[in-house]
Amino acid sequence: MMETPYYLIHKDMLDEGMEKLKKALADYWPNAAIGYSFKTNALPWVLQYMKEQGCRAEVVSQDEYELAEYMGYERMIYNGPVKGKESFLRACAAGQIVNLDAKRELGWLREACASGQTVQVGIRVNFDLEALCPGEASGGEEGGRFGFSYENGDFARALEALSGIPGASFAGIHLHCSSRTRSLNIYRAIAQTACRLRREYDLKLSYIDVGGGYFGGLANKPQYADYLREMSEILREEYDPAETMLIVEPGTSLICPPIEYVTSVTDAKETNRNHFVVTDGSRIHVDPLMTKKSYFHHIEYAGSESQRECLKKQVVSGFTCMENDRLFEIADGPALREGDRIVYEKVGAYTMCLSPLFISWFPAVWLEENGALRLVREKWSAREYAQASLWKEKET
Ligand SMILES: *Cc1c(COP(=O)(O)O)cnc(C)c1O
């Protein structure tokens, strides 16, 4: 048995999600590209997998841009409100897809074009999703903060500024929105907005980037085919797939479902007020923002569970020294004991990449393929923890 805690990637589930996405794109908008959202899970094995699947790197910072280069990606989609100037210029020179999100980037673009270079860019559109889908936008009444506002005229001003830069041309719009619901409504609103922009500004676009934020791997929720069918139907009123490429930027829907987190019970203890089950896992590895109310999980009892005492309440808790590192409660269940395992499911998105290095270092990651297991990240030791630190004077 492998030492817990560890993450476990199920390759067949990952493949299945990828195939469904590719099929939906082929069925509804064959001229399409997938930009894998690095920020959702940038484990190097995952990045290699996505590259082999033909995905572009969807990156939102200079560090991520450099990671994409390091991992050997040839095609990037450079988004984000705070890009690095160096990587921005490099992306322009390399003909990558760059979606402007800040006024200073117009200045950088001017510099990029000053040497006679021609550069195509897109613009991230900030539009009032909450007005179109009340109660559904992540920003709620406060609104989203990314991109150039369509409603207040900033988008039009950015277009105009762009047309005043010799050598620069406008190639696409980026409409990613994060929502509370991931509903089909959101994507209809995105597609409708793309159509409205085309009509109002007579846009000729080589791409429409509708972003990510989809559900994945849940049978009772919308599927890729549903999202793509809805968007395609609306977009076809104004756009022709032969002329305009559709870009999707999935993160969660691809990488959340296939990853589990395996933990062991290390102790069970009574206190005056509670019965705690202590485990070697932690919320910081499955819910680093500590916002979730429940977790997909199952319990693997070591030996028989039927002969165990039934407890009214057990509080399953984590290894950190934080009181709120309590994962879930079991009501009227067999008493858990040392050696039992608790496996959290669908934990591949915004977990590994957001976990702090708090009292323990990053856990191992295993890959399961056709029943065989392979290590794809060693557990970090003190060596990796200290790797870039300079705590004694350099010897000469
Ligand atoms: C975060 C993000 C994504 C991916 O979102 P998911 O919810 O993980 O699918 C895609 N595009 C952009 C611009 C993002 O910021």
Ligand as a Chemical Component Dictionary entry (heavy atoms), coordinates in Angstrom:
data_LIG
# 
_chem_comp.id                   LIG 
_chem_comp.type                 NON-POLYMER 
_chem_comp.pdbx_formal_charge   0 
_chem_comp.three_letter_code    LIG 
# 
loop_
_chem_comp_atom.comp_id 
_chem_comp_atom.atom_id 
_chem_comp_atom.alt_atom_id 
_chem_comp_atom.type_symbol 
_chem_comp_atom.charge 
_chem_comp_atom.model_Cartn_x 
_chem_comp_atom.model_Cartn_y 
_chem_comp_atom.model_Cartn_z 
_chem_comp_atom.pdbx_ordinal 
LIG C1 C1 C 0 -10.131 30.098 -14.698 1  
LIG C2 C2 C 0 -10.257 30.299 -16.134 2  
LIG C3 C3 C 0 -10.633 29.250 -16.983 3  
LIG C4 C4 C 0 -10.973 27.869 -16.492 4  
LIG O1 O1 O 0 -12.091 27.837 -15.662 5  
LIG P1 P1 P 0 -12.663 26.470 -15.089 6  
LIG O2 O2 O 0 -13.790 26.880 -14.218 7  
LIG O3 O3 O 0 -11.563 25.804 -14.301 8  
LIG O4 O4 O 0 -13.102 25.645 -16.255 9  
LIG C5 C5 C 0 -10.670 29.516 -18.338 10 
LIG N1 N1 N 0 -10.380 30.737 -18.831 11 
LIG C6 C6 C 0 -10.019 31.758 -18.035 12 
LIG C7 C7 C 0 -9.701  33.077 -18.627 13 
LIG C8 C8 C 0 -9.948  31.582 -16.673 14 
LIG O5 O5 O 0 -9.605  32.622 -15.891 15 
# 
loop_
_chem_comp_bond.comp_id 
_chem_comp_bond.atom_id_1 
_chem_comp_bond.atom_id_2 
_chem_comp_bond.value_order 
_chem_comp_bond.pdbx_ordinal 
LIG C1 C2 SING 1  
LIG C2 C3 SING 2  
LIG C2 C8 DOUB 3  
LIG C3 C4 SING 4  
LIG C3 C5 DOUB 5  
LIG C4 O1 SING 6  
LIG O1 P1 SING 7  
LIG P1 O2 DOUB 8  
LIG P1 O3 SING 9  
LIG P1 O4 SING 10 
LIG C5 N1 SING 11 
LIG N1 C6 DOUB 12 
LIG C6 C7 SING 13 
LIG C6 C8 SING 14 
LIG C8 O5 SING 15 
# 
